Amino acid sequence: MERLDKILGNMGYGSRKEIKESVRKGLVTVNGIVAKDPGMKADPEKDVIVIDGEEIVYRKYIYLLMNKPAGVVSATFDNHDTTVVDLLPFDYKSFEPFPVGRLDKDTVGLLLLTNDGELNHRLLAPKSHVDKVYYVNLENEADESDIEAFRKGLEIDGGYRCMPADLVISEDDRKEVHVTIREGKFHQVKRMFKARGNEVTFLQRVSFGPIVLDEDLDEGEIRELTDEEINMLQNL
């Protein structure tokens, strides 16, 4: 059971103040009975809730795919920088989603957001080893020795040895590569190339597990995951 105003707020039917006003005007009913108190308890999965003649279709969880732009931090709140949650429309913010993992402030590309805490935990658990693929531009050309070093597992600054990773070099430009990692240490891709005496000049995540960045999404745009994509994540 949840507060009526919270249920309606989570579904994007307005702020607490706006919902309170709708209740005052008699525009909200629960199981055919006019609601008198915006704080009354209701079960959104069982009760029939109608606001201004429209029956709500309740969703507990939201699953979003964002093409994260540069200059935005992967957080729900920050005192100084714009966050990925700040970019969401109100209808999605009301679900209180949070990013699944993080991308660095200057890294762009695929970022998942959800309020499904259980799925978030499973995807990020160290034992899950979910594949994350990045498109990378480098300052210097990569070569076969880099491929072998990534395959064996690089030791980065601080003495941490990364899990084996896959490095694929573009045939057209050896400064363009794709990297697949199965963990998510802080600035990991950049630190891996730094350990090889190279520098990352551009970094874009193009896939997370079975989910691939939607080419139709401009940077900063989002869409909901399809049922098929949600099922693929839940079945990892």
Secondary structure as a PSIPRED ss2 file (coil, helix, strand):
# PSIPRED VFORMAT (PSIPRED V4.0)

   1 M C   1.000  0.000  0.000
   2 E E   0.000  0.000  1.000
   3 R E   0.000  0.000  1.000
   4 L H   0.000  1.000  0.000
   5 D H   0.000  1.000  0.000
   6 K H   0.000  1.000  0.000
   7 I H   0.000  1.000  0.000
   8 L H   0.000  1.000  0.000
   9 G H   0.000  1.000  0.000
  10 N H   0.000  1.000  0.000
  11 M C   1.000  0.000  0.000
  12 G C   1.000  0.000  0.000
  13 Y C   1.000  0.000  0.000
  14 G C   1.000  0.000  0.000
  15 S C   1.000  0.000  0.000
  16 R H   0.000  1.000  0.000
  17 K H   0.000  1.000  0.000
  18 E H   0.000  1.000  0.000
  19 I H   0.000  1.000  0.000
  20 K H   0.000  1.000  0.000
  21 E H   0.000  1.000  0.000
  22 S H   0.000  1.000  0.000
  23 V H   0.000  1.000  0.000
  24 R H   0.000  1.000  0.000
  25 K C   1.000  0.000  0.000
  26 G C   1.000  0.000  0.000
  27 L C   1.000  0.000  0.000
  28 V E   0.000  0.000  1.000
  29 T E   0.000  0.000  1.000
  30 V E   0.000  0.000  1.000
  31 N C   1.000  0.000  0.000
  32 G C   1.000  0.000  0.000
  33 I E   0.000  0.000  1.000
  34 V E   0.000  0.000  1.000
  35 A C   1.000  0.000  0.000
  36 K C   1.000  0.000  0.000
  37 D C   1.000  0.000  0.000
  38 P C   1.000  0.000  0.000
  39 G C   1.000  0.000  0.000
  40 M C   1.000  0.000  0.000
  41 K E   0.000  0.000  1.000
  42 A E   0.000  0.000  1.000
  43 D C   1.000  0.000  0.000
  44 P C   1.000  0.000  0.000
  45 E C   1.000  0.000  0.000
  46 K C   1.000  0.000  0.000
  47 D C   1.000  0.000  0.000
  48 V C   1.000  0.000  0.000
  49 I E   0.000  0.000  1.000
  50 V E   0.000  0.000  1.000
  51 I E   0.000  0.000  1.000
  52 D C   1.000  0.000  0.000
  53 G C   1.000  0.000  0.000
  54 E E   0.000  0.000  1.000
  55 E E   0.000  0.000  1.000
  56 I C   1.000  0.000  0.000
  57 V C   1.000  0.000  0.000
  58 Y C   1.000  0.000  0.000
  59 R C   1.000  0.000  0.000
  60 K C   1.000  0.000  0.000
  61 Y C   1.000  0.000  0.000
  62 I C   1.000  0.000  0.000
  63 Y E   0.000  0.000  1.000
  64 L E   0.000  0.000  1.000
  65 L E   0.000  0.000  1.000
  66 M E   0.000  0.000  1.000
  67 N E   0.000  0.000  1.000
  68 K E   0.000  0.000  1.000
  69 P C   1.000  0.000  0.000
  70 A C   1.000  0.000  0.000
  71 G C   1.000  0.000  0.000
  72 V C   1.000  0.000  0.000
  73 V E   0.000  0.000  1.000
  74 S C   1.000  0.000  0.000
  75 A C   1.000  0.000  0.000
  76 T C   1.000  0.000  0.000
  77 F C   1.000  0.000  0.000
  78 D C   1.000  0.000  0.000
  79 N C   1.000  0.000  0.000
  80 H C   1.000  0.000  0.000
  81 D C   1.000  0.000  0.000
  82 T C   1.000  0.000  0.000
  83 T E   0.000  0.000  1.000
  84 V C   1.000  0.000  0.000
  85 V H   0.000  1.000  0.000
  86 D H   0.000  1.000  0.000
  87 L H   0.000  1.000  0.000
  88 L C   1.000  0.000  0.000
  89 P C   1.000  0.000  0.000
  90 F H   0.000  1.000  0.000
  91 D H   0.000  1.000  0.000
  92 Y H   0.000  1.000  0.000
  93 K H   0.000  1.000  0.000
  94 S C   1.000  0.000  0.000
  95 F C   1.000  0.000  0.000
  96 E C   1.000  0.000  0.000
  97 P C   1.000  0.000  0.000
  98 F E   0.000  0.000  1.000
  99 P E   0.000  0.000  1.000
 100 V C   1.000  0.000  0.000
 101 G C   1.000  0.000  0.000
 102 R C   1.000  0.000  0.000
 103 L C   1.000  0.000  0.000
 104 D C   1.000  0.000  0.000
 105 K C   1.000  0.000  0.000
 106 D C   1.000  0.000  0.000
 107 T C   1.000  0.000  0.000
 108 V E   0.000  0.000  1.000
 109 G E   0.000  0.000  1.000
 110 L E   0.000  0.000  1.000
 111 L E   0.000  0.000  1.000
 112 L E   0.000  0.000  1.000
 113 L E   0.000  0.000  1.000
 114 T E   0.000  0.000  1.000
 115 N C   1.000  0.000  0.000
 116 D C   1.000  0.000  0.000
 117 G H   0.000  1.000  0.000
 118 E H   0.000  1.000  0.000
 119 L H   0.000  1.000  0.000
 120 N H   0.000  1.000  0.000
 121 H H   0.000  1.000  0.000
 122 R H   0.000  1.000  0.000
 123 L H   0.000  1.000  0.000
 124 L H   0.000  1.000  0.000
 125 A C   1.000  0.000  0.000
 126 P C   1.000  0.000  0.000
 127 K C   1.000  0.000  0.000
 128 S C   1.000  0.000  0.000
 129 H C   1.000  0.000  0.000
 130 V C   1.000  0.000  0.000
 131 D C   1.000  0.000  0.000
 132 K E   0.000  0.000  1.000
 133 V E   0.000  0.000  1.000
 134 Y E   0.000  0.000  1.000
 135 Y E   0.000  0.000  1.000
 136 V E   0.000  0.000  1.000
 137 N E   0.000  0.000  1.000
 138 L E   0.000  0.000  1.000
 139 E C   1.000  0.000  0.000
 140 N C   1.000  0.000  0.000
 141 E C   1.000  0.000  0.000
 142 A C   1.000  0.000  0.000
 143 D C   1.000  0.000  0.000
 144 E H   0.000  1.000  0.000
 145 S H   0.000  1.000  0.000
 146 D H   0.000  1.000  0.000
 147 I H   0.000  1.000  0.000
 148 E H   0.000  1.000  0.000
 149 A H   0.000  1.000  0.000
 150 F H   0.000  1.000  0.000
 151 R H   0.000  1.000  0.000
 152 K H   0.000  1.000  0.000
 153 G C   1.000  0.000  0.000
 154 L C   1.000  0.000  0.000
 155 E E   0.000  0.000  1.000
 156 I C   1.000  0.000  0.000
 157 D C   1.000  0.000  0.000
 158 G C   1.000  0.000  0.000
 159 G C   1.000  0.000  0.000
 160 Y C   1.000  0.000  0.000
 161 R E   0.000  0.000  1.000
 162 C C   1.000  0.000  0.000
 163 M C   1.000  0.000  0.000
 164 P C   1.000  0.000  0.000
 165 A C   1.000  0.000  0.000
 166 D E   0.000  0.000  1.000
 167 L E   0.000  0.000  1.000
 168 V E   0.000  0.000  1.000
 169 I E   0.000  0.000  1.000
 170 S C   1.000  0.000  0.000
 171 E C   1.000  0.000  0.000
 172 D C   1.000  0.000  0.000
 173 D C   1.000  0.000  0.000
 174 R C   1.000  0.000  0.000
 175 K C   1.000  0.000  0.000
 176 E E   0.000  0.000  1.000
 177 V E   0.000  0.000  1.000
 178 H E   0.000  0.000  1.000
 179 V E   0.000  0.000  1.000
 180 T E   0.000  0.000  1.000
 181 I E   0.000  0.000  1.000
 182 R C   1.000  0.000  0.000
 183 E C   1.000  0.000  0.000
 184 G C   1.000  0.000  0.000
 185 K C   1.000  0.000  0.000
 186 F C   1.000  0.000  0.000
 187 H C   1.000  0.000  0.000
 188 Q H   0.000  1.000  0.000
 189 V H   0.000  1.000  0.000
 190 K H   0.000  1.000  0.000
 191 R H   0.000  1.000  0.000
 192 M H   0.000  1.000  0.000
 193 F H   0.000  1.000  0.000
 194 K H   0.000  1.000  0.000
 195 A H   0.000  1.000  0.000
 196 R C   1.000  0.000  0.000
 197 G C   1.000  0.000  0.000
 198 N C   1.000  0.000  0.000
 199 E C   1.000  0.000  0.000
 200 V E   0.000  0.000  1.000
 201 T E   0.000  0.000  1.000
 202 F E   0.000  0.000  1.000
 203 L E   0.000  0.000  1.000
 204 Q E   0.000  0.000  1.000
 205 R E   0.000  0.000  1.000
 206 V E   0.000  0.000  1.000
 207 S E   0.000  0.000  1.000
 208 F E   0.000  0.000  1.000
 209 G C   1.000  0.000  0.000
 210 P C   1.000  0.000  0.000
 211 I E   0.000  0.000  1.000
 212 V E   0.000  0.000  1.000
 213 L C   1.000  0.000  0.000
 214 D C   1.000  0.000  0.000
 215 E C   1.000  0.000  0.000
 216 D C   1.000  0.000  0.000
 217 L C   1.000  0.000  0.000
 218 D C   1.000  0.000  0.000
 219 E C   1.000  0.000  0.000
 220 G C   1.000  0.000  0.000
 221 E C   1.000  0.000  0.000
 222 I E   0.000  0.000  1.000
 223 R E   0.000  0.000  1.000
 224 E E   0.000  0.000  1.000
 225 L C   1.000  0.000  0.000
 226 T C   1.000  0.000  0.000
 227 D H   0.000  1.000  0.000
 228 E H   0.000  1.000  0.000
 229 E H   0.000  1.000  0.000
 230 I H   0.000  1.000  0.000
 231 N H   0.000  1.000  0.000
 232 M H   0.000  1.000  0.000
 233 L H   0.000  1.000  0.000
 234 Q H   0.000  1.000  0.000
 235 N C   1.000  0.000  0.000
 236 L C   1.000  0.000  0.000
